[in-house]
Amino acid sequence: MDNEYEYKRALIFLERKVVVHVSTLKGYWCNGILLEVSQEHFIVKDRYDGSEKLIFFNELKKSLEQFKEVGE
């Protein structure tokens, strides 16, 4: 996965305060708002329990994507 591409997408999601879906190679996933983005990692705040998680771009299972409710 190209970290530069993901970094640029993350900056757009951060700027627009878009709820994103995140899934990692280790099985962690959440839906939340990005709080901080650097070229190597980002911090996401889970929309359900408010927990914050630091995730490196190279840990992503798939690209960040806008979260959509089931049925949308």
C-alpha positions as a Python dict, from the first residue, in 0.01 Angstrom:
ca = {
    (1, 'M'): (0, 0, 0),
    (2, 'D'): (134, 345, -87),
    (3, 'N'): (173, 542, 237),
    (4, 'E'): (194, 875, 52),
    (5, 'Y'): (-145, 813, -108),
    (6, 'E'): (-299, 714, 226),
    (7, 'Y'): (-141, 1016, 394),
    (8, 'K'): (-301, 1254, 143),
    (9, 'R'): (-640, 1084, 179),
    (10, 'A'): (-613, 1104, 557),
    (11, 'L'): (-538, 1477, 541),
    (12, 'I'): (-855, 1533, 337),
    (13, 'F'): (-1064, 1325, 580),
    (14, 'L'): (-911, 1516, 874),
    (15, 'E'): (-978, 1856, 716),
    (16, 'R'): (-1339, 1768, 634),
    (17, 'K'): (-1403, 1586, 966),
    (18, 'V'): (-1526, 1277, 781),
    (19, 'V'): (-1608, 963, 982),
    (20, 'V'): (-1377, 693, 846),
    (21, 'H'): (-1361, 315, 860),
    (22, 'V'): (-1019, 179, 963),
    (23, 'S'): (-907, -185, 958),
    (24, 'T'): (-559, -316, 1037),
    (25, 'L'): (-365, -629, 952),
    (26, 'K'): (-382, -731, 1321),
    (27, 'G'): (-763, -742, 1314),
    (28, 'Y'): (-838, -409, 1483),
    (29, 'W'): (-1110, -200, 1323),
    (30, 'C'): (-1313, 106, 1413),
    (31, 'N'): (-1523, 385, 1274),
    (32, 'G'): (-1426, 730, 1389),
    (33, 'I'): (-1285, 1076, 1335),
    (34, 'L'): (-921, 1143, 1263),
    (35, 'L'): (-766, 1368, 1529),
    (36, 'E'): (-410, 1389, 1398),
    (37, 'V'): (-225, 1287, 1082),
    (38, 'S'): (149, 1263, 1014),
    (39, 'Q'): (330, 1108, 719),
    (40, 'E'): (379, 783, 913),
    (41, 'H'): (73, 749, 1134),
    (42, 'F'): (-264, 888, 1236),
    (43, 'I'): (-478, 897, 1550),
    (44, 'V'): (-842, 797, 1522),
    (45, 'K'): (-1112, 854, 1786),
    (46, 'D'): (-1369, 574, 1790),
    (47, 'R'): (-1719, 714, 1745),
    (48, 'Y'): (-1878, 463, 1986),
    (49, 'D'): (-1655, 453, 2294),
    (50, 'G'): (-1436, 760, 2241),
    (51, 'S'): (-1112, 564, 2267),
    (52, 'E'): (-814, 698, 2073),
    (53, 'K'): (-581, 471, 1876),
    (54, 'L'): (-250, 548, 1706),
    (55, 'I'): (-218, 355, 1380),
    (56, 'F'): (74, 349, 1137),
    (57, 'F'): (-13, 359, 767),
    (58, 'N'): (183, 38, 705),
    (59, 'E'): (-51, -142, 951),
    (60, 'L'): (-359, -78, 734),
    (61, 'K'): (-531, -382, 585),
    (62, 'K'): (-703, -166, 323),
    (63, 'S'): (-732, 201, 237),
    (64, 'L'): (-908, 442, 467),
    (65, 'E'): (-1263, 488, 350),
    (66, 'Q'): (-1558, 705, 442),
    (67, 'F'): (-1783, 526, 691),
    (68, 'K'): (-2132, 449, 567),
    (69, 'E'): (-2417, 322, 781),
    (70, 'V'): (-2565, -10, 674),
    (71, 'G'): (-2832, 58, 413),
    (72, 'E'): (-2679, 380, 282),
}
